[in-house]
Amino acid sequence: MFKNIILRFSIKFILLYLLFYWGTNFYMGITAPGNLYIPLLDKYLNIFDWYRYLLLYSAKGFTHMLGYPAVIPDKYHLKIIGGRRLQLVFSCLGTALLSIWFAFVLAYPIASIQKKIKWIAIGFSIITLLNIIRIASLTIIANKVNLNFIDHHTYFNIAVYIAILIMIYFYTKEK
């Protein structure tokens, strides 16, 4: 019976992850001008623009708190006043990491709906906060040193995977 639970969880987790991951990629594709573009969704339901807005404006506030006034010259960039700018493209949003967390929480068999909703919100908040800190930090650092040698995506992914493992521990231990 235990093997059956693990097998069902594993299959459900993989299927949900693929659904979320490919779903976000598909949705990004239809809200960006190009092949299969749906202007109505781009104008009124572009969740990626909303999330990028949240990340950029929160990172801007964080840089201000650290004494580095910044501006957002367009919907993709954060720039220290009088300095360099950082570009926030789709791969910087962390949708794959969020997909992993959402899939795990929803696939985990021993949890109520209320617990799942609570932990999805907690995970989303922690992953988003880590991304805001990364974006603000990189914007400040980019004005001090050349970032071409730093693989910040990999370091961010490692930090978030560690956070996810810690959250999994607490999620599975909570009654």
Helices and strands as residue ranges (DSSP letters): H 2-30, H 39-44, H 47-65, E 70-71, E 77-80, E 85-87, G 90-92, H 95-107, H 113-142, G 147-149, H 152-173
